[in-house]
Amino acid sequence: MAYMNTTTANTTSVFARIGGVFEALATRYKQHRLYRETFDGLSALSNRELADLGLSRSELRRVAWESSRG
C-alpha cells in the first residue's frame, strides 16, 4: 500500500514573533486603559445614579471588565 505524507513547516521569522508580542502588549494596554477609564467614571457616580443605571457598587468591576474586553 502506498501513501504520501506531506508536512509543511510553519516558520515565522523572529521579527514577526517579536512584532506579535508587541501587538499583544499594545492590545492589553488599551484594554486596561479602557477598564480604568470605565471603572473610574462609574466610581465617580453616586449610589442613586448607579441605581438609575440598574447597577450597584459591587458590579462596577465586572461592568468595567466586560466593557474593556468587548
N, C-alpha and C positions, 0 to 999 in steps of 0.2 A: 504494500500500500504506500502510495506516495503522498506526501504532504508538504506544504510550504509554510514556513514560519517567517513572518516579516516583523521586524521590530524597528522602531524609529526612536532615535534619541531626542528627547525633549530638552534641548540645551538652550539656556538663556545666558546671555552674557552677564558678566559680573556687574557691569554698569546698569543693565536692565533690572537686576535684582536690587541693587542699591537704590535705583530710582523708585522701585516698588516700595521699598522700606520708607523712603521719604514721603511718598504719596500717602501711605498708610498713616504715618505720623501727622501729616497735614490734615487728613480727614479726622483723626481722633482729636486734634487740637480744635478744629472747627466745631465738632460735636460738643466738646467740653465747654467751649466758649458760649455756644447756644444754650447749653444746660445752665450755666451760671447766670446768663442774662435772664432766662426764663424764671429760674428759681429766685433770683434777687427781685425781679419785677413782681412776682406773686407774693413774695415775703413782705413786700412793702405795703400790700393791701391790708385793710382792716379785716377783722373776722366777719363783719357784716358784709363787706364787699365780696369776700370769698364765698360766703353763704349765698349771695346773689348769683354767683357763678356756679353754684352747686358743688363747691369744694370745701374741704376743711384743711386745717394746717397740716394734719398728718398725711395728706395726699400730695403735698407740694413736690416732694422729691420724685414721686412716681410720675406725676404730670410733666415735670421738667425733663425727666429721663426720656419719657415717651416722645415728647416734642423734639428732643435733640436727636433721637435715633430715627425719627421719621416713620 
